[in-house]
Amino acid sequence: MAELACDVAIVGAGPVGMTLANLLGHQGIRTLVLERQPGLFDQPRAVGTDYDCLRAWQAVGLSTELLRDMLPSGHDGMGLVYCDPQRRPFLEIRPDRRPYGFAEGYGFIQPKVDRVLLTGLRRFPWVALRFGHAVERVTQGATCVRLSGRSSLQRPFCVRARYCVACDGGRSRVRHGLGIEMHAARFAQRWLVLDTLEPESPTRNLRDVQIWCDPERPAVSVPRLYGHRRFEFLARPDESDAELLDPERIHALLALHAAADEIRVLRKVVHTFRACLAKRFRSGRVLLAGDAAHVTPPFAGQGLAIGIRDAFNLAWKLAMVVRGEAVPALLESYERERRPHASASLRLALRLGHLMTPRSRLQASLVPWLVRSLIRAPTLRRYLREAGPKPAPRYPRGCFVRGRGFAGHLMVQPGMARGAGGRAPLDELLGPGFALLGFGFDPRRVLPRDERCFWGRRRARLLEVLPRDSRRSCNEACIRDVDAGLEGWLGSLHERLVVVRPDRYVALDCRLQEAGPKLLALREQLAGRAA
Ligand SMILES: Cc1cc2nc3c(=O)[nH]c(=O)nc-3n(C[C@H](O)[C@H](O)[C@H](O)COP(=O)(O)OP(=O)(O)OC[C@H]3O[C@@H](n4cnc5c(N)ncnc54)[C@H](O)[C@@H]3O)c2cc1C
């Protein structure tokens, strides 16, 4: 049996595995994706995503195409409307800001996203995807990982890789094989999940996510484009799956909230929502990402988004380690950064789940009353309506140099201008690697030679940022803050150095005078003492 070789083997071609493969492909890393199914799983699971995912897809040049079939949140777009048992809205979340270059949330049709991600992989001859390859065993030595299994033609296969990422979903076989257990919250709820299609109509609310917090039958409707809609109904303890899936029962449930006669059910399934987090995200050369590392109920619409964040966080670290530009210890920051965020997202989903599924009539009337009273306070109202309660995109610990500034925060993405060229979103100008931004100075001229060499070997971009009102002309190594978006976020731009990671988190933010030791500290995190 021939042994296939690659730098990174990915188990599972779900959205997380394919996003990671696109990111690695973009970095030129030899990648092999192994998927047990004979083709893409052509059914939607996730129906909502957010700005962070779009930013990862933007980094691999796919966001424009993906956005065509997405419904953005905002005043003119999708909102989240919580209704009391009398169907009266008591909380509307309609975030309208776009600090990161994309809307806060999007409704989407997952099979379309999966297809775009798959097509995206074809751009990279060094990335291969093998359908019909079920991984059964993963073993590892000091220098490599070996994956073995059986193809759908019952032929055994074996793969040798330097690293393996398990993106094989909530029941991850790889995770089981490594003996990594899941911390499970005491939570398991059965929901009837329906994907439907109906004629689009201006009189119907196919714009907002509606959440009916009714103790009799909590339910959710999530609109998407082209008349697609997801309905979810909480199962009662005494209802069997067969009863729930009965067409008459489905018609009666749909009729509670919609014109049931006009709705075609495309897919129906009873799903048990759980909340669990792997005890570790890594064992040696094998890392877990997506549902393999954490499973969340969908109440915050974050299951997929957490996984895409994992992929964005991990891809550049793996690429740098594989290319020998960073020490393997860099990979330790993956779990350090991603775990607290995943855990906070899980807790949020559970809290929203409690809000959506009141146990009694009393609770069902108290919660709306409490929320209505609380949002009388303008600050809280603004926070809930404009930002939503999602965990902030910020890491308390990880691969960055802590200080007074924005290190550890996700960088905003305002519109910028470069050279004689027109406007472009910031990320398009930063490139695929690190970017060193000098505010009030040109880092190519001011930073010492050894510093420039270190970053040059890592293909970093060194750019000077001019304030909006600067009279200086902008050359190719210079970008202009045309909308004052960076100034609005960072405050003072005077003699400041900001280093942005490939996943757009700020690695370093300091005054130019302190840059020497701070840059050294960052270089040590990447390249160890040799830096
Ligand atoms: C009903 C429902 C609603 C949801 N709604 C939302 C939502 O609104 N928003 C949101 O963000 N998330 C939502 N989610 C969660 C979201 O679907 C998952 O978080 C997401 O699909 C996880 O992606 P993944 O790539 O990690 O795993 P998966 O999509 O599960 O993909 C794993 C892949 O690995 C393959 N595989 C498994 N074992 C092997 C093996 N041994 N060898 C090779 N291949 C293997 C599988 O065939 C599969 O293709 C929802 C989930 C459900 C069930």
The ligand as an SDF file (V2000), in Angstrom:
LIG
                    3D

 53 58  0  0  0  0  0  0  0  0999 V2000
  -29.8060   21.6620   13.5680 C   0  0  0  0  0  0  0  0  0  0  0  0
  -28.5360   22.4230   13.6400 C   0  0  0  0  0  0  0  0  0  0  0  0
  -28.5740   23.8050   13.5120 C   0  0  0  0  0  0  0  0  0  0  0  0
  -27.3970   24.5220   13.5730 C   0  0  0  0  0  0  0  0  0  0  0  0
  -27.4580   25.8810   13.4170 N   0  0  0  0  0  0  0  0  0  0  0  0
  -26.3000   26.5940   13.4500 C   0  0  0  0  0  0  0  0  0  0  0  0
  -26.2900   28.0150   13.1940 C   0  0  0  0  0  0  0  0  0  0  0  0
  -27.2990   28.6450   12.9500 O   0  0  0  0  0  0  0  0  0  0  0  0
  -25.1130   28.6570   13.2060 N   0  0  0  0  0  0  0  0  0  0  0  0
  -23.9550   28.0010   13.4430 C   0  0  0  0  0  0  0  0  0  0  0  0
  -22.9110   28.6630   13.4510 O   0  0  0  0  0  0  0  0  0  0  0  0
  -23.9300   26.6670   13.6840 N   0  0  0  0  0  0  0  0  0  0  0  0
  -25.0640   25.9420   13.6910 C   0  0  0  0  0  0  0  0  0  0  0  0
  -25.0310   24.5970   13.8760 N   0  0  0  0  0  0  0  0  0  0  0  0
  -23.7490   23.9460   14.1440 C   0  0  0  0  0  0  0  0  0  0  0  0
  -22.9480   23.7460   12.8860 C   0  0  0  0  0  0  0  0  0  0  0  0
  -23.6720   23.0200   11.9290 O   0  0  0  0  0  0  0  0  0  0  0  0
  -21.6720   23.0070   13.2270 C   0  0  0  0  0  0  0  0  0  0  0  0
  -21.0110   23.7340   14.2450 O   0  0  0  0  0  0  0  0  0  0  0  0
  -20.7880   22.9180   12.0110 C   0  0  0  0  0  0  0  0  0  0  0  0
  -21.3770   22.1430   10.9950 O   0  0  0  0  0  0  0  0  0  0  0  0
  -19.4860   22.2470   12.4130 C   0  0  0  0  0  0  0  0  0  0  0  0
  -18.6660   22.1590   11.3060 O   0  0  0  0  0  0  0  0  0  0  0  0
  -17.4510   21.1350   11.3080 P   0  0  0  0  0  0  0  0  0  0  0  0
  -16.8000   21.3050    9.9870 O   0  0  0  0  0  0  0  0  0  0  0  0
  -16.6670   21.3150   12.5600 O   0  0  0  0  0  0  0  0  0  0  0  0
  -18.1090   19.6970   11.4560 O   0  0  0  0  0  0  0  0  0  0  0  0
  -19.1390   18.9410   10.5000 P   0  0  0  0  0  0  0  0  0  0  0  0
  -19.9460   19.8960    9.7140 O   0  0  0  0  0  0  0  0  0  0  0  0
  -19.8550   17.9810   11.3780 O   0  0  0  0  0  0  0  0  0  0  0  0
  -18.2000   18.1580    9.4890 O   0  0  0  0  0  0  0  0  0  0  0  0
  -17.4170   17.0510    9.9010 C   0  0  0  0  0  0  0  0  0  0  0  0
  -17.0250   16.2660    8.6590 C   0  0  0  0  0  0  0  0  0  0  0  0
  -16.1230   15.2290    9.0390 O   0  0  0  0  0  0  0  0  0  0  0  0
  -16.4560   14.0410    8.3420 C   0  0  0  0  0  0  0  0  0  0  0  0
  -15.9300   12.9030    9.1140 N   0  0  0  0  0  0  0  0  0  0  0  0
  -16.3510   12.4620   10.3110 C   0  0  0  0  0  0  0  0  0  0  0  0
  -15.6180   11.4100   10.7120 N   0  0  0  0  0  0  0  0  0  0  0  0
  -14.7000   11.1780    9.7280 C   0  0  0  0  0  0  0  0  0  0  0  0
  -13.6520   10.2270    9.5720 C   0  0  0  0  0  0  0  0  0  0  0  0
  -13.4150    9.2880   10.5080 N   0  0  0  0  0  0  0  0  0  0  0  0
  -12.8950   10.2650    8.4580 N   0  0  0  0  0  0  0  0  0  0  0  0
  -13.1120   11.2120    7.4920 C   0  0  0  0  0  0  0  0  0  0  0  0
  -14.1210   12.1300    7.5990 N   0  0  0  0  0  0  0  0  0  0  0  0
  -14.8930   12.1260    8.7170 C   0  0  0  0  0  0  0  0  0  0  0  0
  -17.9730   14.0920    8.2760 C   0  0  0  0  0  0  0  0  0  0  0  0
  -18.4670   13.2580    7.2450 O   0  0  0  0  0  0  0  0  0  0  0  0
  -18.2170   15.5760    8.0090 C   0  0  0  0  0  0  0  0  0  0  0  0
  -18.2220   15.8720    6.6250 O   0  0  0  0  0  0  0  0  0  0  0  0
  -26.1740   23.8450   13.8170 C   0  0  0  0  0  0  0  0  0  0  0  0
  -26.1490   22.4530   13.9510 C   0  0  0  0  0  0  0  0  0  0  0  0
  -27.3040   21.7540   13.8550 C   0  0  0  0  0  0  0  0  0  0  0  0
  -27.2350   20.2640   13.9610 C   0  0  0  0  0  0  0  0  0  0  0  0
  1  2  1  0
  2  3  1  0
  2 52  2  0
  3  4  2  0
  4  5  1  0
  4 50  1  0
  5  6  2  0
  6  7  1  0
  6 13  1  0
  7  8  2  0
  7  9  1  0
  9 10  1  0
 10 11  2  0
 10 12  1  0
 12 13  2  0
 13 14  1  0
 14 15  1  0
 14 50  1  0
 15 16  1  0
 16 17  1  0
 16 18  1  0
 18 19  1  0
 18 20  1  0
 20 21  1  0
 20 22  1  0
 22 23  1  0
 23 24  1  0
 24 25  2  0
 24 26  1  0
 24 27  1  0
 27 28  1  0
 28 29  2  0
 28 30  1  0
 28 31  1  0
 31 32  1  0
 32 33  1  0
 33 34  1  0
 33 48  1  0
 34 35  1  0
 35 36  1  0
 35 46  1  0
 36 37  1  0
 36 45  1  0
 37 38  2  0
 38 39  1  0
 39 40  1  0
 39 45  2  0
 40 41  1  0
 40 42  2  0
 42 43  1  0
 43 44  2  0
 44 45  1  0
 46 47  1  0
 46 48  1  0
 48 49  1  0
 50 51  2  0
 51 52  1  0
 52 53  1  0
M  END
$$$$
